[in-house]
Every structure is written in C-alpha cells, then in structure tokens.
C-alpha cells in the first residue's frame, strides 16, 4: 500500500513538468507566411508578459485551424480578447506553437 501511495504522489508531482499555459489578450498583429499555410500572431499584454515581438503560430492544415484563423480575424476587427492555450510561455526570442484557441463570451 505504501508503494502505491508513493507512486501516486510521484505521478502527481510530475504533472507540473508538463504544465500548460493559457494566455489571453487582444490581437496586436496577425499575418500569414508568404505560402499562406502558417499563421503568426501576437497579443497585447498577455499573461506571459512578453513584448509584442513574440509570436504564436499554427499551421493551416485542418478545417479547425482555419476556424481559429477566422476567430483571430474577428477578434482583431472587433477589438475582443482571445484565449490561447500554449505548451508553455515562450522566451522573448522564440515563437511557440499553439495548442488551441478559444474565445469567452
């Protein structure tokens, strides 16, 4: 029984290694790469505290991700807050792949 308890405790502690971060903010910049298959965007005042020069990115390889792009365009045009799920906060010199995008109403 003690071994099971120790194993469960270690598993719970290891979950922090795979921390997921949700950030939100208004769209500061949004663009497609020249081929039109990658979306890059930045947020104003996100919770990671990154400057506007940090970009989030995702590839337009599914209908769901095309919906994300439409959601970003609508949020940018209406000055609404968008929420982005990330594997972790990016460093100031790197962009990070998006896990998913959602919006609260």
N, C-alpha and C positions, 0 to 999 in steps of 0.2 A: 504494500500500500504506500509505503514511503517513496519507493521508486517511481510510482505513478504520479505522486504529488510533485516530486522533483522534476519529472519530465514535463508535466503540465506547466509548472512555473517557468521552466526554461523556454518552453514554446511561447508563452505569453510575453516574456522579455524579448524574444527575438522578433516579435512583430514590429517593434519600433525601428528595426533596421529597414523595413520595407515601408516606411512612412509615406503617406500620400498627402499632398498639399492641395487645397482648394484655394484659389485666389479669385478676386473679383475686382472689377473696375470698368471704367468707360474706355471704349476703344480709342487709342491715341493715333495709331497708324495701322493700315491694313493694305497688303498688296500680294499679288501673285508673282511667282517667279516667271521669267520670260517664256518658259514652256507651258505655263498655265496649269501645272499639276501639283504645285506646293503652295500653301497659303502661309504667309508670315504676318503676324500682328503683334502689337504691343498695347499694354493697358496703362492708363493713367493711375498712379497711386495704388498699385496692387499691394497685397499684404506681404509679399516677399520683399518689399521696399526697394525694388530695383528701379534704376533710371529708365526713361522711355527708350533708350537704346537697346534694351534687352527684348528679344523677340521670342514669341511662342510660335510653334509651327505644327502643321499636319499636312499630310498628302491627300489630295482629292482623288481617292481611289475607290470610293463607295458612295452610294446614294445618301447614306447617313452623314458622311463628311461634307457632301455638297449642301446638305441641310445646315450643318454647322456654319459653313461659309455664308449662307443666306441669313442665318441668325446674326452673325457678326456684322453683315452689311446693314441689317435692320437696326441693330443696336447702335451702330455708328451714326446712322441717319437720324435716329430719334433721341440720341444722347442718353441711352439707357445703360444700366450696369449689366455686364455679362459675367458669368462664373465659369472658371476654367479649372479642371482637375489636372494636376501635374504629378509626375512621379516624385519630384522634389523641387524646391526653389532653385532657379538657375543661378549660376555665377554671373557676375556683370559682363563677362566676355563671351558667354555662350548662349545659344538658343536651346530651347527644350521642347521635346515632343509632347503634344497634348494627349491626355488620356481620353477626355471627353469634354464637351462644352454644354452648358445649360443656362437657363435664364429663369429667375424668380419673378413672379407677377404679383 
